[in-house]
């Protein structure tokens, strides 16, 4: 709406509070939740790690103010980043599982890149959807490896999942992880993947998720959000510098 001139400022975000008996029972029934780390819950959410066995439900909220650039400049607003691109896909492969070749994730990221006008090798950081499920994390890693190819293999592309620190916030995940990506650009720090001790074999060479935070110049970042039923979205943020 801002791009089409229908609004100057909009508030967008997401919130979720699903730590209740019904929600937990439903996810348990679908075998989506972790069970191996009940004795050490702080280690239970471990995206991309070989020992992952399901996600941890989290609760939270993320709110962003979106504003037309010149409007923001006129009022002296602090601009953290620019929304450069958005991509969405619906592969509808399975009610809970992504397609094994990652086609939905690839298409969402490709569309975000196309709208932004950037090439894959201009992306510095990806905040992955990776929820700590055995299949989902591996498929997303393969999709990133396929699309970003040599850029990923060179080690120039930083990759992490902040769900290791906060769990899966469900309806709030996209907004909160967008904030992580924006702050990564603003502060020049790519955040780590908590509890990552032994990366999945899908990773090799210099294509590895971050197990420690990395100080780096981040000009562009992608935030992935993938959901049940094959609904996939990618947001691309860029620095104004």
C-alpha positions in Angstrom: 0.0 0.0 0.0 2.9 2.4 0.7 4.5 1.5 -2.6 1.2 2.3 -4.4 0.9 5.6 -2.6 -2.2 4.6 -0.6 -0.4 5.1 2.8 2.7 6.8 4.2 3.0 4.8 7.4 1.8 1.4 8.4 2.3 -0.8 11.4 2.8 -4.5 10.8 3.7 -7.5 12.9 2.6 -10.7 14.5 1.9 -12.2 17.9 1.3 -15.6 19.3 0.7 -17.2 22.7 0.2 -20.9 22.1 1.7 -22.6 25.2 -1.6 -24.2 26.2 -2.8 -27.8 26.5 -4.7 -27.8 23.2 -1.9 -26.4 21.1 0.7 -28.6 22.6 -1.5 -31.7 22.2 -2.0 -30.9 18.6 1.6 -30.5 17.8 2.5 -33.6 19.8 -0.1 -35.6 17.8 1.7 -34.5 14.6 5.0 -35.4 16.2 6.4 -32.0 15.5 7.7 -31.2 19.0 11.0 -32.2 20.5 11.0 -34.9 23.2 14.7 -35.9 23.6 15.7 -32.9 25.7 13.0 -32.8 28.3 15.6 -33.1 31.1 17.7 -30.2 29.6 15.0 -27.9 27.9 17.5 -25.1 27.3 19.2 -27.5 24.7 16.0 -28.6 23.1 15.8 -26.1 20.2 18.8 -26.9 18.0 18.2 -25.9 14.4 20.5 -27.6 11.8 22.1 -29.8 14.5 22.4 -33.5 13.9 20.6 -34.2 17.2 17.5 -32.1 16.5 14.2 -34.0 16.8 11.5 -31.3 16.7 10.7 -27.7 17.6 10.0 -25.9 20.9 6.9 -23.8 21.1 7.7 -20.2 22.0 5.6 -17.1 22.6 6.3 -13.6 21.6 5.5 -10.5 19.5 7.2 -8.4 16.9 6.0 -5.1 15.6 7.5 -3.0 12.8 6.8 0.5 11.5 6.9 0.7 7.7 7.2 4.1 6.2 7.7 5.7 2.9 11.4 6.8 2.8 10.9 10.6 2.0 8.2 10.8 4.6 10.5 9.2 7.2 13.3 11.6 6.3 11.1 14.7 6.6 10.3 13.8 10.2 13.8 12.8 11.1 13.0 9.2 11.7 15.7 6.7 12.4 15.7 4.2 9.5 17.1 0.8 10.3 16.7 -0.8 6.9 14.7 -0.8 3.6 12.3 -3.5 2.5 13.7 -4.3 -0.9 11.9 -7.5 -1.8 9.2 -10.0 -1.0 8.5 -13.4 -2.4 5.8 -16.0 -1.7 5.0 -19.5 -3.0 2.6 -22.3 -2.2 3.8 -25.7 -3.2 0.9 -27.5 -1.4 3.0 -30.7 -1.3 1.9 -32.0 2.1 0.0 -30.7 5.1 3.1 -30.5 7.3 6.1 -31.5 5.2 8.0 -29.4 2.6 8.7 -30.9 -0.8 12.0 -32.8 -0.6 13.7 -30.7 -3.3 12.9 -27.4 -1.5 11.1 -26.0 -4.6 8.7 -23.9 -2.5 11.6 -22.3 -0.5 13.6 -21.7 -3.7 10.7 -20.0 -5.4 10.0 -17.7 -2.5 13.6 -16.6 -2.2 13.9 -16.2 -6.0 10.9 -13.9 -6.1 12.2 -11.8 -3.2 15.5 -11.4 -5.1 13.8 -10.6 -8.4 11.7 -7.9 -6.7 14.7 -6.4 -5.0 16.8 -6.2 -8.1 19.7 -7.9 -6.3 21.6 -11.1 -7.4 22.1 -14.0 -5.0 25.8 -13.1 -4.4 24.7 -9.7 -3.1 22.9 -11.3 -0.1 25.2 -11.3 3.0 23.0 -13.0 5.6 20.0 -15.4 5.7 17.8 -15.8 8.8 16.5 -19.3 8.1 13.1 -20.6 9.0 14.8 -23.7 10.4 12.6 -24.8 13.3 14.8 -27.7 14.5 12.8 -30.5 12.7 14.8 -33.2 11.0 13.2 -32.8 7.6 12.4 -29.1 7.4 15.9 -27.9 8.3 17.6 -30.2 5.8 15.3 -29.2 3.0 15.8 -25.5 3.6 19.5 -25.9 3.7 19.4 -27.7 0.4 17.2 -25.0 -1.1 19.7 -22.3 0.0 22.6 -24.3 -1.3 20.9 -24.7 -4.6 19.9 -21.1 -5.1 23.0 -19.4 -3.7 25.4 -22.1 -5.1 29.0 -20.7 -5.3 28.2 -17.8 -3.0 27.1 -20.2 -0.3 30.0 -22.6 -1.0 32.5 -19.7 -0.7 31.6 -19.0 2.9 30.6 -15.4 2.1 26.9 -16.1 2.9 26.2 -16.1 6.6 23.4 -18.4 7.7 21.7 -19.0 11.0 18.4 -19.7 12.7 17.5 -17.7 15.8 14.9 -20.2 16.8 17.7 -21.9 18.7 17.4 -19.0 21.2 13.7 -18.4 21.2 12.0 -21.5 19.9 9.2 -21.4 17.2 6.9 -18.4 17.8 4.5 -19.6 15.2 2.4 -16.6 14.1 4.9 -14.2 15.6 8.0 -15.9 14.1 8.1 -14.0 10.8 7.9 -10.6 12.4 10.4 -11.3 15.2 12.9 -12.9 12.8 12.4 -9.9 10.4 13.5 -7.8 13.4 16.6 -10.0 13.9 17.5 -9.6 10.2 17.0 -5.8 10.3 19.1 -5.5 13.5 21.8 -7.7 12.0 22.1 -5.2 9.1 22.0 -2.2 11.6 24.6 -3.6 14.0 26.8 -5.5 11.5 26.4 -8.7 13.4 25.0 -12.0 12.1 23.6 -13.9 15.1 24.5 -17.4 16.0 22.4 -20.6 15.9 22.2 -21.6 19.6 22.8 -25.3 20.5 24.5 -26.0 17.1 27.3 -28.4 18.0 27.3 -30.9 15.1 25.9 -29.5 11.9 23.7 -31.7 9.7 25.7 -33.6 7.0 23.9 -31.6 4.3 26.4 -28.9 5.1 30.0 -29.2 3.9 33.1 -27.1 3.3 32.5 -23.4 4.0 28.8 -23.7 3.7 28.0 -23.9 7.4 25.4 -22.3 9.7 26.9 -20.0 12.3 27.5 -21.5 15.7 29.0 -18.2 17.0 27.9 -14.7 16.1 29.9 -13.1 13.3 30.7 -9.4 13.1 30.5 -8.5 9.4 29.3 -5.8 7.0 25.7 -6.8 6.1 24.2 -4.9 3.2 21.3 -7.3 2.5 19.6 -10.0 4.4 16.8 -12.5 3.8 14.3 -13.7 6.4 12.5 -16.9 5.6 9.2 -18.0 7.0 7.7 -21.3 5.9 4.5 -22.8 7.1 2.3 -25.9 7.1 0.5 -26.7 3.9 3.5 -25.4 1.8 3.0 -21.7 2.4 6.4 -20.0 2.0 7.5 -16.4 2.2 10.8 -14.6 2.1 11.5 -10.9 3.0 14.7 -9.2 1.7 15.9 -6.2 3.7 18.8 -3.9 2.7 20.9 -1.2 4.2 20.4 2.4 3.0 24.1 3.1 3.1 
